[in-house]
C-alpha cells in the first residue's frame, strides 16, 4: 500500500491491522498536531498486521500499560500501569525533530524524569483527530514496537 492509498485511521484496531511499513509511512506522512491533554487510552502495537497482535495488545492493557495522562500545561505526562492503572513513570514533553525522518514530532522524554526509563524516548504524531501513533527508542535505537494513544475520550 502506498502512502497515497492510506486514509486517516479511525481507531487503534485499524492501526493494529496495518503492516509495519504502512505504519511507518503513516507516521512519516502525518503532522505533529497539538500536544494533547488529559488521558490517552493506550494500545500497544507489538506485532502489526497479525491476529496475535490484537491478543497481545489486549493482554498488555490488562496487565501492564493502559495509556498516558498529560498534564494541563502539556509539558509532562505519566504512564498508566498495572491493572490498578497506577500513575507512574513520568516524562517530559516537547516538540523536536523525529529521529525517524527529521520532521517535527512530539517527544516523550524520560531521560531526566525517570530512573527506570531514562534511556527511553518516545515520539508521537497525530494520525487522525485525537489519535496519535508512537514510536519507541531505547538508547537511540528504534525498537520494533509502536503504540497508539487515543485522546478522544470515547
N, C-alpha and C positions, 0 to 999 in steps of 0.2 A: 504494500500500500504506500503510495506516495503521500507527501505532506499535503498536497493539494486535495487529496481524497479524504483527509481527516476532517471530521467535524467536531465541534466542541462537545466533549463528553458531558452527559447529564448526571452521572453518579459514579461512585467508586467501582461498582460492578462492571461498568463499561470499560473503565481503565484496567481492571484486573483481566479482562478478556483480550486486551491488546498485547501485541508482541513487544519484546524488549526494544527492538529497533523502532517500532511505531511510537512507543512511549518516549523514547529519546527524541524522535522527530517532533512529537507534540510539544515536548519541553522546549526544544530549540525554537519552535515557531510561536511560542506563547509569550505574552508580555509579562512584565513584572507584576502589574496590578498594584493595588494599595496594600500596605501591611494590614492584614485583617486584625480584628479584635474579638475577644471572647473565646468561647470554646470551639475548637475544631475537632470534630469526630474523626478519629484516625483509622486508616485501613493500611495494613502492611501489604506491600506488593513484593512478595518473596519469589514467586515463580510465575511470571507473567504468561498469559495466554494458555495456561494449563488448568484443568479442573482441580488438581491438587492445590493450586494457588488460592482458590476460594476457600478450601478447607483450612489451609494454613493461615489465611487472613482471619477467619473466624476463631481459630484456636489462639492466635496471638492476641486478639481482642479479649478473649475470655480470661487468659492467664497472665498477660504481660503488659500490653500497651494499648490504650484506648484513644489516645489523641494528645492534644496540646491546648493549653489555655494561655492566651496572650493578654498581657496587661492592657489597661485602658490607654496608656501612653504609647503602646506599640513598640516599646523598647526591650521588653523581656517576656519570656514565657516559661512555663513549667509543663512537664510531661505528666500525663495521667497514666499511672502504672499500677499493676497488681489488680486482682479482682475487686479490690476496695476503691479503685480509682484514686489512689493517693497522689497528691501533687508533689512531684519530686523531679530532680534533675533540671535545674534552672539553666537558662541560656539567654544570651543577648541576641537582639535582632537589629539588623541594619541592612541598608541597600549597598550592594557591591557588585563587581563583575563575577559572573559564574566561572568556575573552574572548568566547566564543560565546553563553553563556547565564547567566553569573554564578553557576553552581553549581560545587561543588568538582571539581577535576581535579588530575592530577599534571602539573606544569610541568617541561619540559626547557628550561633557560635557558642560553643560550650567551653572554649579554651580558658576563660578567666572566671567562670561561674561554677564549674563542676569538677571535682577531683576524679570521679569515676568516668566521665565522658570528655575530659579535656582534650582528647585527640580527635574528637568528632566535629565535623562541620556538615550541616545540612543546608541545602539550597531549595527554595520553592519558587514556583511561578504559577500564576493563575491561568488554568487551562479551560475554565468555564466560570460563569458567575458564581463566586463564593467557593469554588472548587480549586484546590491547589495540588500540584504534583511536586513531590520532593525527591531529591537525590541525596545520597549519603556518602560522605567521605570519611576515611579513617587515616590519619597521618598523611593527608594529601593524596591518598589513593582512593579512587572511586570504588565503592562496593557494588556488587550486582543486585542490590536491593533498592527498592523505591518505596515511597509511601504517599498516601493521599490524605489531605485534610479537607474536611467539608465544614465550612463555616455558615452554612445556610440555615442551621437550626431546625432542620426537618426531623 
